[in-house]
Amino acid sequence: MAYEALYTRGRPKTLSHLIGQEHISNALARAVSSGRLSHAYLLVGTRGTGKTSTARLLAKAMNCDRVHEAQGSNRPLEKKEIPCNKCDACKNFDSSPDNVEFDAASNRSVEDVTRLLSTAYLAPLRSRVKTFIIDEIHMLSTEAINSILKLIEEPPPNVAFFLATTEINKVPMTIRSRCQVLNFRLIPQQTIAPYLLKLAGRLNVTLHEDAAKKIARLAEGSMRDALTYLDQCYAMANEEITLDNVNETLGLISDESLDEIISAVKAKDRVAVGRAITKALRSGLAANAINESLITRLRDIEFDMLGTDDRNFSELDKMIDGLRAASGEMYGSGIPDIILEMALMKLAAPVQSFVMPQRVATPSTPSDNLDEGWKIFYDTLSLSSKQDNTLTRIFDKATVVGFTGNEMTLGFRGGGAAGLFKSKQQLFEQAAAQTAGRAIKVSVVVDKNLPPSVLRNMPEPERTNLASAIDIVQASDATKIND
């Protein structure tokens, strides 16, 4: 006899076997016990969550002899009794001509649907209810959807429809509004792992708990995927499935290798990082898979830290952000290995301390009214520009650093500009005397730490921010700047 895959052998036989969907199994059990079943159900959820299996269980229950006997005697039914799987109707369900199943993805035209539903108006041959299970209903063409719509809107007697879809947004509202919608949830890892351990025991195979948890995580909420992974490991293992067996069979990187890379990045040891990532890549693992595994491992480490006094998440967050950015760059790239290597090397770069350059106090003479000094300075520039533009370009390099009554101190960042000003100082003093109405004596100082003239007309706080930026760019020790 040919080998039967675990996901087919593991299909639920009753509503009590429906794993991770208790909200649906409980509701359906009450509906079956009371006899309040709808003629149309829309089963919505991601792959492997039990949509088609539930449709088959419900279709079988509609024709189950023992269920009808319980309904006739008003006896409440338990989930393990729905269906009974012992009466003739249950045993012959799969071969019954009154049970029609088809995949809308491969039979999506209106002709296909019309041919498959042509028997809907005929009375059931053997069963009480004729059932139609249509998978991937959203794949049907518009015309095919319309042909089903009429049947659902005005169903013939003793006919039930079960429509399954993974994308409810593509199902027309006219269909949704005429069906009872059953929303299937992703099955938690905490539910999948114990079920895998229990199933492995039935197979006389020792499944390690950490291996079961790894498979449950890989399944991403899909029981079918979990059973497929377990089946693959079961076929290649020797009566025992360890975490190493799972990693080797499914082509995954081990937690030890991930921890080696993470530890090297934390230690800022680029040599160790290069050695660890090269080892992982040479084992045949794809760069994308390694990157995703690293992000998942970092997430696990952060969540484990929540139960401790350690709250230093900043370094882990930085690593996750860097790897996420690398993941986007690797998508569609021809060099994903290099992108991952460089991302890890950048994360392992030594942290350079940032030192803000100290601002040197500007030497100035005692100032009674610096604002008045600036007013006289700008009025002098305005008057000079009318007489000679060349004078304005020379005078504009100056900064008023002091003003007391009849004495003004001008500062220059360089000796060259100060020398040019001194050659024209007499002209400046004459113009200043005209604007001030009194004689103004000017003295000159040179200070390279003076702010550039571009800052003079800027308001606060923009002036301070730009001054700080200029200081950083002009810092003499560039190694102190942390990018």
Secondary structure, 3 states (H helix, E strand, C coil): CCCCCHHHHCCCCCHHHCCCCHHHHHHHHHHHHHCCCCCEEEEECCCCCCHHHHHHHHHHHHHCHHHHHHHHCCCCCCHHHCCCCCCHHHHCCCCCCCEEEEECCCCCCHHHHHHHCCCCCCCCCCCCCEEEEEECHHHCCHHHHHHHHHHHHCCCCCEEEEEEECCHHHCCHHHHCCCEEEECCCCCHHHHHHHHHHHHHHCCCEECHHHHHHHHHHHCCCHHHHHHHHHHHHHHCCCEECHHHHHHHHCCCCHHHHHHHHHHHHCCCHHHHHHHHHHHHHCCCCHHHHHHHHHHHHHHHHHHHCCCCCCCCHHHHHHHHHHHHHHHHHCCCCCHHHHHHHHHHHHCCCCCCCCCCCCCCCCCCCCCCHHHHHHHHHHHHHHHHHHCHHHHHHHCCCEEEEEECCEEEEEECCHHHHHHHHHCHHHHHHHHHHHHCCCCEEEEEECCCCCCHHHCCCCCCHHHHHHHHHHHHCCCCHHHCCC
